[in-house]
Amino acid sequence: MSMAFGSPLGPSDPFSDLLNRFFGMSPASSPPAMQRVPIGRLLTESSHELLGRATSKAAEDGTADLDTEHLLWAATQVEPSRGLLSRAGVDPDALASQLDEVLPRESAEPSAEPGLTPAAKRTLTAAY
């Protein structure tokens, strides 16, 4: 189940705004906010790349939802998370292969815009 990113902090939460803009979504109950969000302060280049790769992977698999497994798969692809996994004793390539086997493939057709699952949003919010 995908959802627009809401926040208990209200409509002025810059992180929810950023996620909404990144995934091209707006809260269902209101029009897109016109507040400018300084992306450079909220996401590093590697974080932006990780989210982009996770989104691409979910779309390639034809799934309507980007979930935590897509985020973990993307973490095996980009630095510094790839290096952190290696230092923790994890083989990033082996983990990526295992994730490829369990990631849902709902369609042979790529998905246009996968939405973010609640679990993936919680993960990103906790990381923020």
The first five atom37 places (N, CA, C, CB, O) and aatype in JSON, in Angstrom:
{
  "aatype": [12, 15, 12, 0, 13, 7, 15, 14, 10, 7, 14, 15, 3, 14, 13, 15, 3, 10, 10, 2, 1, 13, 13, 7, 12, 15, 14, 0, 15, 15, 14, 14, 0, 12, 5, 1, 19, 14, 9, 7, 1, 10, 10, 16, 6, 15, 15, 8, 6, 10, 10, 7, 1, 0, 16, 15, 11, 0, 0, 6, 3, 7, 16, 0, 3, 10, 3, 16, 6, 8, 10, 10, 17, 0, 0, 16, 5, 19, 6, 14, 15, 1, 7, 10, 10, 15, 1, 0, 7, 19, 3, 14, 3, 0, 10, 0, 15, 5, 10, 3, 6, 19, 10, 14, 1, 6, 15, 0, 6, 14, 15, 0, 6, 14, 7, 10, 16, 14, 0, 0, 11, 1, 16, 10, 16, 0, 0, 18],
  "atom_mask": [
    [1, 1, 1, 1, 1],
    [1, 1, 1, 1, 1],
    [1, 1, 1, 1, 1],
    [1, 1, 1, 1, 1],
    [1, 1, 1, 1, 1],
    [1, 1, 1, 0, 1],
    [1, 1, 1, 1, 1],
    [1, 1, 1, 1, 1],
    [1, 1, 1, 1, 1],
    [1, 1, 1, 0, 1],
    [1, 1, 1, 1, 1],
    [1, 1, 1, 1, 1],
    [1, 1, 1, 1, 1],
    [1, 1, 1, 1, 1],
    [1, 1, 1, 1, 1],
    [1, 1, 1, 1, 1],
    [1, 1, 1, 1, 1],
    [1, 1, 1, 1, 1],
    [1, 1, 1, 1, 1],
    [1, 1, 1, 1, 1],
    [1, 1, 1, 1, 1],
    [1, 1, 1, 1, 1],
    [1, 1, 1, 1, 1],
    [1, 1, 1, 0, 1],
    [1, 1, 1, 1, 1],
    [1, 1, 1, 1, 1],
    [1, 1, 1, 1, 1],
    [1, 1, 1, 1, 1],
    [1, 1, 1, 1, 1],
    [1, 1, 1, 1, 1],
    [1, 1, 1, 1, 1],
    [1, 1, 1, 1, 1],
    [1, 1, 1, 1, 1],
    [1, 1, 1, 1, 1],
    [1, 1, 1, 1, 1],
    [1, 1, 1, 1, 1],
    [1, 1, 1, 1, 1],
    [1, 1, 1, 1, 1],
    [1, 1, 1, 1, 1],
    [1, 1, 1, 0, 1],
    [1, 1, 1, 1, 1],
    [1, 1, 1, 1, 1],
    [1, 1, 1, 1, 1],
    [1, 1, 1, 1, 1],
    [1, 1, 1, 1, 1],
    [1, 1, 1, 1, 1],
    [1, 1, 1, 1, 1],
    [1, 1, 1, 1, 1],
    [1, 1, 1, 1, 1],
    [1, 1, 1, 1, 1],
    [1, 1, 1, 1, 1],
    [1, 1, 1, 0, 1],
    [1, 1, 1, 1, 1],
    [1, 1, 1, 1, 1],
    [1, 1, 1, 1, 1],
    [1, 1, 1, 1, 1],
    [1, 1, 1, 1, 1],
    [1, 1, 1, 1, 1],
    [1, 1, 1, 1, 1],
    [1, 1, 1, 1, 1],
    [1, 1, 1, 1, 1],
    [1, 1, 1, 0, 1],
    [1, 1, 1, 1, 1],
    [1, 1, 1, 1, 1],
    [1, 1, 1, 1, 1],
    [1, 1, 1, 1, 1],
    [1, 1, 1, 1, 1],
    [1, 1, 1, 1, 1],
    [1, 1, 1, 1, 1],
    [1, 1, 1, 1, 1],
    [1, 1, 1, 1, 1],
    [1, 1, 1, 1, 1],
    [1, 1, 1, 1, 1],
    [1, 1, 1, 1, 1],
    [1, 1, 1, 1, 1],
    [1, 1, 1, 1, 1],
    [1, 1, 1, 1, 1],
    [1, 1, 1, 1, 1],
    [1, 1, 1, 1, 1],
    [1, 1, 1, 1, 1],
    [1, 1, 1, 1, 1],
    [1, 1, 1, 1, 1],
    [1, 1, 1, 0, 1],
    [1, 1, 1, 1, 1],
    [1, 1, 1, 1, 1],
    [1, 1, 1, 1, 1],
    [1, 1, 1, 1, 1],
    [1, 1, 1, 1, 1],
    [1, 1, 1, 0, 1],
    [1, 1, 1, 1, 1],
    [1, 1, 1, 1, 1],
    [1, 1, 1, 1, 1],
    [1, 1, 1, 1, 1],
    [1, 1, 1, 1, 1],
    [1, 1, 1, 1, 1],
    [1, 1, 1, 1, 1],
    [1, 1, 1, 1, 1],
    [1, 1, 1, 1, 1],
    [1, 1, 1, 1, 1],
    [1, 1, 1, 1, 1],
    [1, 1, 1, 1, 1],
    [1, 1, 1, 1, 1],
    [1, 1, 1, 1, 1],
    [1, 1, 1, 1, 1],
    [1, 1, 1, 1, 1],
    [1, 1, 1, 1, 1],
    [1, 1, 1, 1, 1],
    [1, 1, 1, 1, 1],
    [1, 1, 1, 1, 1],
    [1, 1, 1, 1, 1],
    [1, 1, 1, 1, 1],
    [1, 1, 1, 1, 1],
    [1, 1, 1, 1, 1],
    [1, 1, 1, 1, 1],
    [1, 1, 1, 0, 1],
    [1, 1, 1, 1, 1],
    [1, 1, 1, 1, 1],
    [1, 1, 1, 1, 1],
    [1, 1, 1, 1, 1],
    [1, 1, 1, 1, 1],
    [1, 1, 1, 1, 1],
    [1, 1, 1, 1, 1],
    [1, 1, 1, 1, 1],
    [1, 1, 1, 1, 1],
    [1, 1, 1, 1, 1],
    [1, 1, 1, 1, 1],
    [1, 1, 1, 1, 1],
    [1, 1, 1, 1, 1]
  ],
  "atom_positions": [
    [[0.84, -1.17, 0.0], [0.0, 0.0, 0.0], [0.88, 1.24, 0.0], [-0.95, 0.0, 1.21], [1.72, 1.4, 0.89]],
    [[0.72, 2.1, -0.97], [1.49, 3.33, -1.01], [0.64, 4.47, -0.48], [1.99, 3.64, -2.45], [-0.59, 4.41, -0.47]],
    [[1.33, 5.5, -0.04], [0.61, 6.63, 0.52], [1.4, 7.9, 0.34], [0.3, 6.4, 2.0], [2.63, 7.88, 0.24]],
    [[0.68, 9.02, 0.31], [1.38, 10.3, 0.31], [1.97, 10.48, 1.7], [0.43, 11.49, -0.07], [1.45, 9.94, 2.68]],
    [[3.02, 11.22, 1.78], [3.74, 11.35, 3.03], [3.12, 12.44, 3.89], [5.2, 11.64, 2.78], [3.24, 13.62, 3.58]],
    [[2.48, 12.04, 4.97], [1.94, 12.99, 5.91], [2.87, 13.07, 7.1], [0.0, 0.0, 0.0], [3.83, 12.3, 7.2]],
    [[2.6, 13.98, 7.99], [3.46, 14.12, 9.15], [2.65, 14.58, 10.34], [4.6, 15.1, 8.87], [1.76, 15.41, 10.21]],
    [[2.96, 14.02, 11.53], [2.29, 14.52, 12.72], [2.7, 15.96, 13.03], [2.59, 13.62, 13.9], [2.06, 16.63, 13.84]],
    [[3.78, 16.44, 12.4], [4.24, 17.81, 12.62], [3.43, 18.82, 11.83], [5.7, 17.94, 12.26], [3.61, 20.03, 11.99]],
    [[2.53, 18.34, 10.98], [1.7, 19.24, 10.21], [2.26, 19.49, 8.82], [0.0, 0.0, 0.0], [3.26, 18.89, 8.43]],
    [[1.61, 20.38, 8.07], [1.98, 20.6, 6.68], [3.33, 21.28, 6.48], [0.93, 21.41, 6.02], [3.83, 21.33, 5.36]],
    [[3.92, 21.82, 7.54], [5.18, 22.54, 7.37], [6.41, 21.67, 7.67], [5.2, 23.76, 8.25], [7.51, 22.2, 7.81]],
    [[6.24, 20.35, 7.76], [7.37, 19.46, 8.02], [8.22, 19.36, 6.75], [6.88, 18.05, 8.46], [7.77, 18.79, 5.76]],
    [[9.45, 19.9, 6.76], [10.25, 19.93, 5.53], [10.67, 18.56, 5.03], [11.48, 20.76, 5.76], [10.82, 18.38, 3.83]],
    [[10.85, 17.57, 5.91], [11.25, 16.25, 5.44], [10.11, 15.58, 4.68], [11.69, 15.37, 6.62], [10.35, 14.96, 3.64]],
    [[8.88, 15.69, 5.18], [7.74, 15.13, 4.45], [7.56, 15.84, 3.12], [6.45, 15.25, 5.28], [7.25, 15.21, 2.11]],
    [[7.75, 17.16, 3.11], [7.69, 17.91, 1.85], [8.72, 17.38, 0.86], [7.92, 19.41, 2.1], [8.42, 17.19, -0.32]],
    [[9.93, 17.14, 1.35], [10.99, 16.64, 0.49], [10.63, 15.29, -0.09], [12.3, 16.55, 1.27], [10.79, 15.07, -1.29]],
    [[10.14, 14.37, 0.74], [9.75, 13.05, 0.24], [8.62, 13.17, -0.77], [9.33, 12.14, 1.41], [8.63, 12.49, -1.79]],
    [[7.64, 14.02, -0.48], [6.54, 14.22, -1.42], [7.05, 14.71, -2.77], [5.53, 15.21, -0.85], [6.62, 14.21, -3.81]],
    [[7.95, 15.67, -2.75], [8.48, 16.2, -4.01], [9.34, 15.17, -4.74], [9.3, 17.46, -3.75], [9.26, 15.05, -5.96]],
    [[10.15, 14.44, -3.99], [11.04, 13.45, -4.61], [10.24, 12.4, -5.36], [11.94, 12.78, -3.56], [10.62, 11.98, -6.45]],
    [[9.12, 11.96, -4.76], [8.32, 10.91, -5.37], [7.14, 11.47, -6.17], [7.82, 9.97, -4.32], [6.29, 10.7, -6.63]],
    [[7.08, 12.78, -6.34], [6.03, 13.39, -7.16], [4.65, 13.23, -6.57], [0.0, 0.0, 0.0], [3.67, 13.1, -7.31]],
    [[4.55, 13.24, -5.25], [3.26, 13.05, -4.6], [2.9, 14.31, -3.82], [3.28, 11.81, -3.67], [3.76, 15.12, -3.49]],
    [[1.61, 14.45, -3.53], [1.17, 15.5, -2.63], [0.19, 14.87, -1.66], [0.51, 16.71, -3.41], [-0.47, 13.88, -2.0]],
    [[0.07, 15.41, -0.46], [-0.88, 14.84, 0.49], [-2.28, 14.84, -0.1], [-0.87, 15.63, 1.81], [-2.68, 15.79, -0.77]],
    [[-3.02, 13.78, 0.14], [-4.35, 13.62, -0.45], [-5.31, 14.7, 0.01], [-4.91, 12.25, -0.11], [-6.23, 15.06, -0.72]],
    [[-5.12, 15.22, 1.22], [-6.08, 16.16, 1.76], [-5.79, 17.62, 1.4], [-6.12, 16.02, 3.24], [-6.6, 18.49, 1.71]],
    [[-4.67, 17.9, 0.77], [-4.35, 19.29, 0.47], [-3.52, 19.39, -0.81], [-3.61, 19.93, 1.64], [-2.87, 18.43, -1.21]],
    [[-3.55, 20.56, -1.44], [-2.73, 20.75, -2.63], [-1.25, 20.78, -2.24], [-3.12, 22.05, -3.38], [-0.93, 20.97, -1.07]],
    [[-0.36, 20.6, -3.21], [1.07, 20.64, -2.89], [1.45, 21.95, -2.22], [1.9, 20.43, -4.16], [1.0, 23.02, -2.62]],
    [[2.28, 21.86, -1.21], [2.74, 23.06, -0.5], [3.69, 23.85, -1.39], [3.42, 22.68, 0.83], [4.43, 23.27, -2.18]],
    [[3.66, 25.15, -1.24], [4.53, 26.0, -2.04], [5.81, 26.36, -1.3], [3.81, 27.26, -2.44], [6.64, 27.11, -1.82]],
    [[5.98, 25.82, -0.09], [7.18, 26.09, 0.69], [8.41, 25.52, -0.01], [7.05, 25.5, 2.12], [8.38, 24.38, -0.48]],
    [[9.47, 26.3, -0.08], [10.72, 25.84, -0.68], [11.48, 25.01, 0.35], [11.58, 27.04, -1.16], [11.63, 25.41, 1.5]],
    [[11.95, 23.84, -0.09], [12.7, 22.95, 0.79], [14.14, 22.91, 0.31], [12.08, 21.52, 0.82], [14.39, 22.56, -0.84]],
    [[15.1, 23.26, 1.16], [16.51, 23.22, 0.77], [17.02, 21.78, 0.74], [17.36, 24.08, 1.73], [17.53, 21.27, 1.74]],
    [[16.89, 21.14, -0.41], [17.25, 19.73, -0.54], [18.69, 19.49, -0.11], [17.05, 19.26, -1.97], [18.98, 18.47, 0.51]],
    [[19.59, 20.39, -0.43], [20.99, 20.22, -0.07], [21.21, 20.04, 1.42], [0.0, 0.0, 0.0], [22.15, 19.36, 1.83]],
    [[20.36, 20.66, 2.23], [20.49, 20.52, 3.68], [19.86, 19.25, 4.2], [19.87, 21.71, 4.37], [20.26, 18.76, 5.26]],
    [[18.9, 18.7, 3.49], [18.17, 17.54, 4.0], [18.68, 16.21, 3.46], [16.72, 17.68, 3.67], [18.59, 15.2, 4.15]],
    [[19.2, 16.2, 2.25], [19.69, 14.96, 1.66], [21.1, 15.17, 1.13], [18.76, 14.48, 0.52], [21.39, 16.16, 0.46]],
    [[21.96, 14.24, 1.45], [23.29, 14.28, 0.86], [23.2, 13.75, -0.57], [24.31, 13.45, 1.7], [22.19, 13.17, -0.96]],
    [[24.25, 13.95, -1.33], [24.28, 13.43, -2.7], [24.13, 11.91, -2.7], [25.58, 13.84, -3.4], [23.41, 11.36, -3.53]],
    [[24.81, 11.24, -1.77], [24.72, 9.77, -1.73], [23.33, 9.32, -1.29], [25.78, 9.2, -0.78], [22.85, 8.28, -1.76]],
    [[22.66, 10.07, -0.41], [21.29, 9.73, -0.02], [20.34, 9.88, -1.2], [20.82, 10.62, 1.15], [19.47, 9.04, -1.41]],
    [[20.52, 10.94, -1.95], [19.7, 11.15, -3.13], [19.92, 10.02, -4.14], [20.01, 12.53, -3.78], [18.97, 9.53, -4.74]],
    [[21.18, 9.62, -4.32], [21.49, 8.52, -5.24], [20.86, 7.22, -4.74], [23.01, 8.35, -5.39], [20.32, 6.46, -5.54]],
    [[20.94, 6.96, -3.44], [20.36, 5.74, -2.88], [18.85, 5.7, -3.13], [20.65, 5.64, -1.36], [18.33, 4.68, -3.57]],
    [[18.15, 6.8, -2.87], [16.71, 6.85, -3.11], [16.38, 6.69, -4.6], [16.12, 8.16, -2.6], [15.41, 6.03, -4.96]],
    [[17.2, 7.3, -5.44], [17.0, 7.16, -6.88], [17.16, 5.72, -7.34], [0.0, 0.0, 0.0], [16.38, 5.23, -8.15]],
    [[18.18, 5.05, -6.83], [18.4, 3.64, -7.2], [17.28, 2.75, -6.68], [19.75, 3.15, -6.66], [16.83, 1.84, -7.38]],
    [[16.83, 3.0, -5.44], [15.73, 2.21, -4.88], [14.46, 2.4, -5.71], [15.48, 2.6, -3.41], [13.74, 1.44, -5.98]],
    [[14.19, 3.63, -6.1], [13.02, 3.93, -6.93], [13.13, 3.23, -8.28], [12.87, 5.44, -7.12], [12.15, 2.65, -8.75]],
    [[14.3, 3.29, -8.89], [14.5, 2.64, -10.19], [14.32, 1.13, -10.08], [15.89, 2.96, -10.74], [13.73, 0.51, -10.96]],
    [[14.84, 0.54, -9.0], [14.73, -0.91, -8.81], [13.27, -1.31, -8.66], [15.52, -1.36, -7.56], [12.82, -2.28, -9.28]],
    [[12.51, -0.57, -7.85], [11.09, -0.88, -7.68], [10.35, -0.75, -9.02], [10.45, 0.05, -6.63], [9.51, -1.58, -9.35]],
    [[10.67, 0.29, -9.77], [10.03, 0.49, -11.08], [10.39, -0.63, -12.04], [10.43, 1.84, -11.67], [9.52, -1.15, -12.75]],
    [[11.67, -1.02, -12.07], [12.11, -2.13, -12.95], [11.37, -3.41, -12.64], [13.62, -2.35, -12.81], [11.02, -4.17, -13.54]],
    [[11.14, -3.65, -11.34], [10.46, -4.88, -10.92], [8.96, -4.82, -11.15], [10.74, -5.15, -9.46], [8.25, -5.8, -10.92]],
    [[8.46, -3.68, -11.61], [7.04, -3.55, -11.91], [6.16, -3.46, -10.68], [0.0, 0.0, 0.0], [4.95, -3.65, -10.78]],
    [[6.74, -3.19, -9.54], [5.95, -3.09, -8.32], [5.46, -1.67, -8.12], [6.77, -3.56, -7.11], [6.14, -0.7, -8.47]],
    [[4.28, -1.55, -7.54], [3.7, -0.23, -7.3], [4.26, 0.42, -6.04], [2.2, -0.32, -7.19], [4.04, 1.6, -5.79]],
    [[5.0, -0.38, -5.24], [5.48, 0.11, -3.95], [6.98, -0.02, -3.8], [4.79, -0.63, -2.84], [7.55, -1.06, -4.12]],
    [[7.61, 1.03, -3.32], [9.01, 1.0, -2.94], [9.03, 0.66, -1.45], [9.75, 2.39, -3.24], [8.47, 1.4, -0.64]],
    [[9.67, -0.46, -1.1], [9.66, -0.93, 0.28], [11.07, -0.95, 0.85], [9.03, -2.33, 0.38], [12.03, -0.59, 0.16]],
    [[11.2, -1.37, 2.09], [12.49, -1.38, 2.78], [13.51, -2.26, 2.07], [12.32, -1.84, 4.2], [14.71, -1.97, 2.1]],
    [[13.06, -3.33, 1.44], [13.99, -4.2, 0.72], [14.64, -3.47, -0.45], [13.27, -5.45, 0.22], [15.8, -3.7, -0.76]],
    [[13.88, -2.59, -1.1], [14.45, -1.79, -2.19], [15.5, -0.82, -1.65], [13.34, -1.02, -2.94], [16.53, -0.6, -2.29]],
    [[15.23, -0.25, -0.48], [16.21, 0.64, 0.15], [17.48, -0.12, 0.51], [15.62, 1.3, 1.4], [18.59, 0.37, 0.29]],
    [[17.32, -1.33, 1.06], [18.49, -2.13, 1.42], [19.26, -2.53, 0.17], [18.08, -3.38, 2.21], [20.49, -2.49, 0.16]],
    [[18.55, -2.92, -0.9], [19.23, -3.27, -2.16], [20.04, -2.07, -2.65], [18.19, -3.72, -3.24], [21.2, -2.21, -3.05]],
    [[19.43, -0.89, -2.62], [20.14, 0.31, -3.08], [21.35, 0.6, -2.2], [19.19, 1.53, -3.08], [22.36, 1.1, -2.69]],
    [[21.26, 0.29, -0.91], [22.4, 0.5, -0.01], [23.59, -0.37, -0.38], [21.99, 0.22, 1.44], [24.73, -0.04, -0.06]],
    [[23.33, -1.49, -1.06], [24.44, -2.35, -1.51], [25.1, -1.81, -2.76], [23.93, -3.77, -1.77], [26.15, -2.3, -3.18]],
    [[24.51, -0.79, -3.36], [24.98, -0.28, -4.65], [25.79, 1.02, -4.54], [23.82, -0.05, -5.55], [26.6, 1.31, -5.42]],
    [[25.57, 1.79, -3.49], [26.18, 3.12, -3.41], [27.03, 3.27, -2.15], [25.09, 4.21, -3.43], [26.81, 2.62, -1.14]],
    [[28.02, 4.15, -2.26], [28.83, 4.51, -1.1], [28.14, 5.68, -0.4], [30.31, 4.89, -1.51], [27.47, 6.47, -1.06]],
    [[28.26, 5.81, 0.89], [29.12, 5.07, 1.8], [28.49, 3.81, 2.37], [29.54, 5.95, 2.91], [29.16, 3.04, 3.07]],
    [[27.19, 3.58, 2.09], [26.52, 2.42, 2.69], [27.16, 1.1, 2.27], [25.05, 2.42, 2.33], [27.23, 0.16, 3.07]],
    [[27.6, 1.01, 1.03], [28.25, -0.22, 0.56], [29.5, -0.51, 1.4], [28.63, -0.1, -0.95], [29.71, -1.65, 1.81]],
    [[30.32, 0.49, 1.64], [31.51, 0.32, 2.46], [31.18, -0.01, 3.9], [0.0, 0.0, 0.0], [31.88, -0.81, 4.53]],
    [[30.12, 0.59, 4.43], [29.71, 0.29, 5.8], [29.27, -1.16, 5.93], [28.57, 1.23, 6.24], [29.57, -1.82, 6.92]],
    [[28.55, -1.65, 4.93], [28.15, -3.06, 4.94], [29.37, -3.97, 4.93], [27.23, -3.37, 3.74], [29.44, -4.95, 5.67]],
    [[30.34, -3.64, 4.08], [31.57, -4.44, 4.0], [32.31, -4.45, 5.34], [32.5, -3.9, 2.9], [32.76, -5.5, 5.8]],
    [[32.43, -3.28, 5.95], [33.12, -3.21, 7.24], [32.38, -3.96, 8.34], [33.3, -1.75, 7.66], [32.99, -4.37, 9.33]],
    [[31.08, -4.14, 8.17], [30.29, -4.9, 9.15], [30.36, -6.4, 8.87], [28.83, -4.42, 9.13], [29.73, -7.19, 9.58]],
    [[31.11, -6.79, 7.84], [31.26, -8.2, 7.53], [30.26, -8.75, 6.54], [0.0, 0.0, 0.0], [30.14, -9.96, 6.37]],
    [[29.54, -7.86, 5.87], [28.54, -8.27, 4.89], [29.12, -8.1, 3.49], [27.23, -7.44, 5.04], [29.75, -7.08, 3.2]],
    [[28.92, -9.08, 2.63], [29.32, -8.97, 1.23], [28.18, -8.26, 0.49], [29.63, -10.39, 0.6], [27.13, -8.87, 0.27]],
    [[28.36, -6.99, 0.1], [27.27, -6.25, -0.54], [26.74, -6.91, -1.81], [27.73, -4.86, -0.87], [25.53, -6.88, -2.07]],
    [[27.62, -7.52, -2.61], [27.16, -8.17, -3.84], [26.32, -9.4, -3.54], [28.36, -8.55, -4.71], [25.31, -9.65, -4.21]],
    [[26.73, -10.18, -2.53], [25.95, -11.37, -2.16], [24.59, -10.96, -1.6], [26.72, -12.22, -1.12], [23.57, -11.59, -1.9]],
    [[24.57, -9.9, -0.78], [23.31, -9.42, -0.23], [22.39, -8.93, -1.34], [23.56, -8.3, 0.79], [21.2, -9.2, -1.33]],
    [[22.95, -8.2, -2.31], [22.15, -7.71, -3.44], [21.55, -8.89, -4.21], [23.0, -6.84, -4.38], [20.39, -8.83, -4.62]],
    [[22.33, -9.94, -4.41], [21.83, -11.13, -5.12], [20.7, -11.8, -4.34], [22.97, -12.15, -5.34], [19.7, -12.2, -4.93]],
    [[20.86, -11.9, -3.03], [19.8, -12.5, -2.21], [18.54, -11.65, -2.26], [20.27, -12.66, -0.75], [17.43, -12.18, -2.34]],
    [[18.7, -10.35, -2.2], [17.54, -9.46, -2.28], [16.86, -9.56, -3.64], [17.95, -8.01, -2.01], [15.63, -9.52, -3.72]],
    [[17.64, -9.69, -4.7], [17.06, -9.86, -6.04], [16.14, -11.07, -6.1], [18.17, -9.99, -7.09], [15.15, -11.07, -6.83]],
    [[16.47, -12.11, -5.34], [15.66, -13.33, -5.34], [14.34, -13.15, -4.6], [16.44, -14.47, -4.72], [13.36, -13.82, -4.93]],
    [[14.3, -12.27, -3.6], [13.09, -12.14, -2.79], [12.27, -10.89, -3.08], [13.47, -12.15, -1.34], [11.12, -10.79, -2.65]],
    [[12.84, -9.93, -3.81], [12.08, -8.72, -4.13], [10.88, -9.09, -5.0], [12.97, -7.68, -4.85], [11.01, -9.88, -5.93]],
    [[9.72, -8.51, -4.7], [8.53, -8.83, -5.49], [8.65, -8.31, -6.92], [7.28, -8.24, -4.83], [9.12, -7.2, -7.16]],
    [[8.23, -9.13, -7.84], [8.15, -8.73, -9.25], [6.7, -8.89, -9.66], [9.12, -9.6, -10.17], [6.22, -9.99, -9.94]],
    [[6.02, -7.79, -9.69], [4.58, -7.82, -9.92], [4.21, -7.8, -11.39], [3.92, -6.68, -9.23], [3.12, -8.21, -11.77]],
    [[5.12, -7.32, -12.23], [4.79, -7.17, -13.64], [6.07, -7.17, -14.47], [3.99, -5.86, -13.89], [7.13, -6.77, -14.0]],
    [[5.94, -7.63, -15.69], [7.08, -7.57, -16.61], [7.28, -6.14, -17.1], [6.88, -8.53, -17.8], [8.36, -5.77, -17.56]],
    [[6.23, -5.34, -16.98], [6.29, -3.94, -17.39], [6.81, -3.08, -16.24], [4.89, -3.44, -17.84], [6.39, -3.26, -15.1]],
    [[7.73, -2.17, -16.52], [8.19, -1.27, -15.46], [7.04, -0.42, -14.92], [9.32, -0.37, -15.97], [6.17, 0.02, -15.67]],
    [[7.06, -0.18, -13.62], [6.07, 0.67, -12.97], [6.44, 2.13, -13.23], [5.98, 0.37, -11.44], [7.61, 2.49, -13.2]],
    [[5.44, 2.96, -13.48], [5.71, 4.36, -13.78], [6.27, 5.1, -12.57], [4.43, 5.05, -14.26], [7.35, 5.7, -12.67]],
    [[5.59, 5.08, -11.47], [6.02, 5.81, -10.28], [5.68, 5.0, -9.04], [5.36, 7.21, -10.22], [4.57, 5.1, -8.52]],
    [[6.62, 4.21, -8.54], [6.32, 3.46, -7.32], [6.11, 4.4, -6.14], [7.44, 2.46, -7.01], [6.81, 5.41, -5.99]],
    [[5.15, 4.06, -5.3], [4.9, 4.83, -4.09], [5.72, 4.27, -2.95], [0.0, 0.0, 0.0], [6.28, 3.18, -3.05]],
    [[5.8, 5.0, -1.88], [6.59, 4.61, -0.72], [5.68, 3.92, 0.3], [7.29, 5.84, -0.09], [4.65, 4.48, 0.68]],
    [[6.06, 2.72, 0.75], [5.27, 2.02, 1.76], [5.46, 2.7, 3.12], [5.68, 0.53, 1.84], [6.43, 3.42, 3.32]],
    [[4.53, 2.48, 4.04], [4.69, 3.04, 5.38], [6.0, 2.6, 6.05], [3.51, 2.65, 6.26], [6.65, 3.39, 6.73]],
    [[6.39, 1.34, 5.86], [7.64, 0.85, 6.46], [8.85, 1.58, 5.88], [7.79, -0.67, 6.24], [9.78, 1.92, 6.62]],
    [[8.85, 1.81, 4.59], [9.97, 2.53, 3.96], [10.0, 3.98, 4.44], [9.86, 2.48, 2.42], [11.07, 4.54, 4.67]],
    [[8.82, 4.59, 4.59], [8.79, 5.97, 5.09], [9.33, 6.03, 6.52], [7.36, 6.53, 5.04], [10.1, 6.93, 6.86]],
    [[8.92, 5.07, 7.36], [9.43, 5.05, 8.74], [10.95, 4.9, 8.74], [8.78, 3.9, 9.55], [11.64, 5.54, 9.54]],
    [[11.47, 4.06, 7.85], [12.92, 3.85, 7.77], [13.62, 5.15, 7.39], [13.25, 2.75, 6.75], [14.62, 5.52, 8.01]],
    [[13.11, 5.84, 6.39], [13.72, 7.09, 5.95], [13.61, 8.17, 7.02], [13.07, 7.57, 4.66], [14.54, 8.94, 7.24]],
    [[12.47, 8.21, 7.69], [12.28, 9.2, 8.75], [13.23, 8.93, 9.91], [10.82, 9.19, 9.25], [13.81, 9.86, 10.47]],
    [[13.4, 7.66, 10.28], [14.33, 7.3, 11.36], [15.77, 7.62, 10.98], [14.2, 5.8, 11.7], [16.56, 8.03, 11.82]],
    [[16.1, 7.44, 9.71], [17.46, 7.74, 9.25], [17.72, 9.24, 9.23], [17.69, 7.16, 7.86], [18.86, 9.68, 9.39]],
    [[16.67, 10.02, 9.03], [16.79, 11.47, 8.97], [17.12, 12.0, 10.34], [15.52, 12.12, 8.44], [17.27, 13.21, 10.51]]
  ]
}
